[in-house]
């Protein structure tokens, strides 16, 4: 009999739960160390495996970022380099085409603010290329938006993003959002990158329309940071059911991971830039 399925947005956690019961066909898992970080890649390749894991078919990279949290020398720059390279592997190869970066979530709620704050570190260049092509032709056209949440805007973020995609006609969308996990060692310590898109709010049971190739008509690359965990995954106390927890240092974690994610997106889209360039341009 299958175990109760935990509430998690991470493909590797979903696979570990199901793999305890039986070997899954249509899923491959690889573990490597790259640039000093542990990388686990889960590839879901069949409809049956997708249904079993409750995850769309696609590639899911999960990077553990302990060296960044420990403030080790060069850890930030190494992590940015690794994440940007993983992004480039999933992005379409057309450097003159527009990419639309979307920061999902509620800026006013710290565990949900990763997306909006990451957008603050993304270089928006589409208008610069249009206005001064002689100066900015080497930059890829990028536009960025934090659409807010239904409770404060009255508009579903997916509806707003879809309308803008129809108008902007980007080659790809990059979405950044906070996630939920079920293993304490993943909480605020990892980043997941996937080419399968994202369903805003799914990890905390607040399901919204998905942002993916099917709904938007273009590839959607999603970056997510697990900032909350459902207590029911580690406790059988019924009084705690439906309660989510987050670390006491969530303010620092969100600030660090938002900048890390934004910089990784920048370097993935503008290969000629460096972290020093970004510090200058974004200051």
N, C-alpha and C positions, 0 to 999 in steps of 0.2 A: 504494500500500500504506500502511495506517495505521502511524504511528509507535508504538513501544512506549509503553504508557500509564504515566505516572509515578504514583508513590504520593502522592496529594494529597487533602485534604479540601476544597479550595477550588474552587468551581465555575468561577471565572474562569480558574484555571490549567488545569483540564480542558478548558475551551472553547478556550483558546489553543493547546493541543496539537492538538486535533482540527481547529480552523479553519485550521491550516497545511496540512492535506491537502485539505480541501474545505469549501465553505460549508455550514453546518449549517442545515437547515430545523427550525423549531420552537424556535429559540433567538434571543432578542433581547438585545443588550448596549447599555447606555447608560452614559456617563461624564459626571459633573458635578462641580462644586465646591460644597459646602454648608458653611456656617459655617467656612470656611477649611480644609476637609479634602477630599481627593479621594475621590469615591464612585463605585464601579463596581457596576452592578446587572445581574445575569444572570437572565433569566427563561427557565426551561425549560418549554415548553408542550405538548410532544407525547411520547408513549411512545417513539417512535423516537429522539428527541433524548436522552431520559432514558437509554435503553440505550447510546447512543453515548458519552455523557459519564460514565456510571456514577454519575449523580446523579438523585435523585427529581425529579419534576415539582414546581416551586415557584419562589419568588423568592429570590434570593441577593444580599444587599447586602454589599459588602466596602469597608470604610473604612480608608484609610491614615492612621496616627496619628503621623506624624513630629513634628509640633509638640509633642505631648505628651511624646515621648521627649526632645526638646530643651529641655523645661521652659520653653517660651515663655509669656509672660504670658497669662492667661485661657485657655490651651489646654485645661486639664483641664475647666473648666466648660463650654467650648464643645463639647468632645467628648462630655461627659455629655449636654448638651442635644441634640446631633445623634443620638446612639445611642438616647436615650429616645424621640425623635420617630419614628425608624425602627421601634422596637419597637411604639409605639402604632399605627402604620399596619398592623401585622400582627396585633395582638391583637383579640379580640372586644370589642365595645362594650357591656359590662354592668358598670358600676363597683361594683355590690354583690355580684358573684359572686366566688367564690374562685379565686385563681391559685396554683398549686403550683410553686415554684422548686426545681430540682434541680441540685446542684453535683456533676458527675461527675468521677471521677478519684481518684488516690492522693495524699493530703495529704503523705505521707512522701517523695515523689519530686517535686522542685521543678518540672520541666517539665510534670508531670501534675497540679499542684496548683491550677491556675487555678479550676476548678469549686468545690472545697471552700472555697477562700479567698474566692471571690466571695460565697458564701452568708453569710460572716461580715459582709458589708456590706449584707445584705438585711434589711429590716424585716419581721419576722414579726408580723402583726397579727390573725390570725384569732381567737386566743384572747382578745385584748384586746377585740375587738368583742363577743364572746360574754359576757365577764365584766362589762364596763362600757360598754354601748352608748351611754349618755348622754355619755361622754367621747370615744369612739373611732368614732362613727358616720361621721365624715368620711373615715376610712381604709378603703381597700379590704381585704377579708379576704385575707391572704397567709400561706401556710405555706411553710417552706423546710427542705430536708434535704440533707446530703451523705451518700449511702448507702454510701460506701466502694467497695472493689473485691473481686472474687471471691477473690483471693489472701489477703485479710485477714479477710473476713467469712464466706466459704463460701457466699455468696448472690449470685446474679447481680443486678447493680444494676437491670437492666430488670425482673426479677421482683419486686423490692421496690417499685419505683416503680409498677408495674402494680397491685399489691395495695393500695397507698395511694391510688391514683387511684380504685379501685373503692370505697374506704371514704370518701374525702373528697369525691368527686364535684365536682372543680374544673371551671371553665369552660374553662381552658387550663393548659398546662404550659409553663414556661420552663426549658430545659436549658442549662447552661453547661459547656463542656468544652474541653480542650486539643486542638489539631488538628495535622496534619502538612501541610507545604507542599513544593513542589518548586522554587520560585524564591527565591534568597537574599534578594531585596529584600522579600519578604513575611514572612520569618521574624521573629517578635516585633515586627512593625511594623503589623499589621493586625488587624481584627476582622471576622468574617463573621457576619451575621445572616440566618437563613432561616426560612421557614414550613414547611419540608419535614421537620422533625424531625432526628434524629441517630442514628448507629450508633456507640456507644461503642467506641473502640479500633480503628476501621477504618483510620485513617490509618497506623498502625504494624503493620498486618497481624494485629492481635489482635481479630478480629471478635466482636462480641457482638450480642444481639438489639437490633433497632432500637427507638427511642422515637419514635413518630410517631402520626398520627391513626388509622392502621389498627390499630396494636397497643394504643393506649390509649383510643381512642374519643373523644378530644378534640383540638383543635388543639395542636400542639407547636411552639413557637418556640425555635430553638436559636441560642445565641451561642457562637462559638468563636474562640480565639486560637491561631494556628500557632506552637507553641513548639519544634518539632523538624522536621528535614529529613533525608530519606533521602539519604545520600552518593551512592548509585548514580545519582541524577538529575543529578549534576554531574561524576561521575568514572566512567571505564570500568575502573578498577582492580578486578579480581575480588577481591582481598584485602579490599576495603572494602565489598563487597556485604553488605547487611543492617545496615550501621552507620548510626546516626542521630546527628546533631549538634545542638547547641543553643548559643546565645551564652554567652560567659563571664560576662555580667552578667545571667544568667537570674533570679537571686534578685530583683534590682531590678525587672526587667520583669514578673515574675509578681506581685509586690506591687502595682505600679502598675496593671497591667491588671485584676487582681482587684478592686481598689477601684473602678476606672473602670466595670467591668461591673456590679458590685453597685449603685453609685449610679445608673447608667443605668436599671436595672430598677426601682429605688425610684421615680425620678421618672416613669417610664412608668406605674407603677401608682398613684402618689399625686401627682397633678398640682399639688395645692395646696402641696406642700413645695418647699423650696429646698435648695441644697447646704449652706448654713449650717445649716438645720434638720437635715439628715442628719448633719453633723459633731457637732451637739449630741446627737441621739438615739442615735447609735452610739458615742459616746465612753465 
